[in-house]
Structure formats: structure tokens, C-alpha cells
Amino acid sequence: MARRGPRWYFSLRSPYSWLAYRDLLDRHPDVADEIEWLPFWEPDAATTEELAGRGITLPYVAMSREKHLYMLQDVRRLVQERGLTMAWPVDQDPVWEVSHLAYVAAERLGRGRAFIDAAYRARWEQGRNISDPEVMAAIGRELGIDPGTLAGAGSDPALRQEGVRRLESLHRDGVFGVPYFINGFDKFWGVDRLAAFAASVRSGRAEATTPLVPSLDQGHAGGCG
């Protein structure tokens, strides 16, 4: 199997993933253009059952009240440090296939990055419910994509099967949260690990382009074994 290149797993649900997205584009645009972008989401009951039939259980644990309260404070600090503004969304019975499979549909049309930007803006800057198919339709109109394609992505059988394959990928990579970055055998979890990941990608790029210089040392009698 061919070795995969550097990649990151993002989620439209996660505020930390949104912040990593902003940092990636603002501080490391060269890396953003080089790596593979892969979605992560908590599956609904039907997808969970499909995965279980393949022997896959994703390592998702519901957040405790204490962790949620901490996250509210932590995200507020990180947003202020970056000079951003946000509107915290209120999720009511979220179904994350709606937005993440809409991303897969947009990606197929060559508009994946544009969709991510619009979806993050809708959720984290406007406080909109991205589990609402009507919000997906509005993003479709904004991007010049058939609104019905994005609105119906979460219930499209072919896209749902593609979603299962995407979740199998993150299972193989051992992803347990987002943002999650991988370069070779090195893994980096969290927005605060983005700089180290970017450095590793650039280091690998430099090594790949450095010409080999033949050694002038021809060894000595007897060699080195």
C-alpha cells in the first residue's frame, strides 16, 4: 500500500477545528494547499449500525458538563487572542451527516474548500444550525451549487455509503478527536499542535527537494562492515 501524504481531519461541529482552520489559512497557507482534507463527525444511528457491521466502533465519548463549561471559557480565550468574533450556536438534535455529507458532495464538484469556509462562517460566525437542510441549501445558492444537492446530501444513499468509507479512514488512522494532523508516522492532536505539524510538512518538503551530494569519502581499507 502506498504511503499517504500529510493530512488533517476537521469537523464542522468543533470550535477547535474552526480555529485550526483559520490558523491554517492565515499562518500556513502553503501547508493548507499541500495536505489532504478529511472530515470527521459523530455518526447518526444508521451510520453507527453500518460501521458496527464492519467491526468498527469510533472512539467518541459524550462530553461531560464540566468539560463543556471549560471549553466555553477556553474557546472564548482563543477567539479573543486571534481577534475573531463568534456566535456560539445552539444545537438541537444535530445530525452531522447533513453538513459533512454536503461537504463530500461539494468536494466532488470541486468546491470543497469553499463549502468548508461557508459552513464554518455559518456555524461559528453567524450561529446558524448547519444540521438544517435549509442552511445547506442556502450555502449551495451562495456557492453556485444546486441547493437540493447539498440539502439532500444527508439522505442520499450513495453519499451515505461514501460517508461510511470516510469514517473507516479515520478509524484506520486512529483519529479520536479534532483537529487531528498526520504526517508520516507522526500525529498531532489539537489546535496548539498545528505549528509543529506545519513545520514537519515543510521539513519533509525540503528533504524531498534537497539534491543528493555524493560523498567524497571512499572509506578506508576494510570498510565499515
Helices and strands as residue ranges (DSSP letters): E 7-10, H 15-27, H 29-34, E 36-39, H 45-53, H 65-81, H 97-108, H 112-120, I 121-125, H 133-143, H 147-151, G 153-155, H 157-172, E 180-183, E 186-189, G 191-193, H 194-209
